[in-house]
Amino acid sequence: MNHDLDQLAEAINIASNPTPGLLHNQALEYLQTVQQNAATTWRAALTLFVETGAGGSRKYAPNVRFFALRVLEDFLENRCVCMTVQAVV
């Protein structure tokens, strides 16, 4: 799973780079898919946000952690909406 996390972090870093290009566009598309599928990608996002390095500092850069928070927000918003709809029914 660390390989997948590192790949996701690398895609976030590439997408954060303002220089456009094919790799930049592919990274943006990949991240859009990750965010749209927050119901299944939230665990990876949580790991990106909380994982620490050897010295106890955060393992991933702030831009990676921020993207992870956006995925977690989407997951929680959708989960709360689903729970509200179920409670009404």
Sequence and secondary structure as in RCSB ss.txt:
>XXXX:A:sequence
MNHDLDQLAEAINIASNPTPGLLHNQALEYLQTVQQNAATTWRAALTLFVETGAGGSRKYAPNVRFFALRVLEDF
LENRCVCMTVQAVV
>XXXX:A:secstr
 HHHHHHHHHHHHHHHSS  SHHHHHHHHHHHHHHHTHHHHHHHHHHHHH B TTSSBSS HHHHHHHHHHHHHH
HHHHHHHHHHHHH 
